[in-house]
Every structure is written in C-alpha cells, then in structure tokens.
Amino acid sequence: MESVLAALEATSIASTLRASRWGYAAVNTAHILGFSLLIGAIIPLNLRLLGLWPHVPIEALARILVPVAATGLILAIAAGALLFSVRAEEYAALDVFRLKLVLIAVGALSALELHRLYGMRLAGATQGRRTAHALISIACWTGAIVCGRLIAFTID
C-alpha cells in the first residue's frame, strides 16, 4: 500500500499542486465549494424528511436539492482526491482521515439505497425510513466535515 501511496504522490499533478500555491488554493476552493453545495442541499432536505416545513412537498424539494447535493459530492470527491495526492502517505496514516472516508461512504451509500428504493423524489418512503435516513445522513456529512477540518490540526 505504501508503494501505491508513494506513486500517487509522485504523479505530475501531485507535484504540480505541491509547487503551485495558487493551483493548490484553487483545488482547495473547489473542495470547499463541493462540500458546501452538498451540505447546503442535504441539510434542508434532511430537515424536511424529519418533519420540518410539512407544507413543502418532499418531492419538489428533492427534485431541486438532490442534483445539487450530488454535484457537490462529485466536486468534493474529485477535488479531495487531488488534495489527497499531495500528501497521500501522511493522510492515509491518519485515523481521522480514515474515519472521514467511512462517513462519506456510509452517507453516500445510504442516499443511493434510499433513492434506489424510492426514486429521486422519495415518493412512497415511510416516515420511519425518512427519519432514519435523515439522521444517518446528517451524522455522516457533518461528521465528515468535522473530520476534514481536524486533518488540518493533526498534520504538521
């Protein structure tokens, strides 16, 4: 595994990002924009799934917010992978980084399963299923953000 991580750090994109203050800053900004879109879309949807704003149809909200959240997730993962490549061995050794990856995987898989079962607009999902998903989702995504911020305070 160490050789794979070392090879990732040796790629030209990782080397370029390490050497370019503005390139790294641009990728970091894209990462922040991605998780901002994700959290900014997913929290209101999850709050609605928990019962807030009962007069706002879940289907209408999901039609708008699910694609925004998905776009944010894709952007955050793509930019995060580039950021990871810069210090892959260091990041991979951190428990907080590994926990972040687990939280992202659980959050994403939970959403995919919910949408697989009930469609993008979540029509037909029971309140119990909506509540369970919303709680898992909020915990996973806020936990992933907290872990991501802790990485900055864990690495020298």
Order of alpha helices (4+ residues) and beta strands (2+ residues): alpha-alpha-alpha-alpha-alpha-alpha-alpha
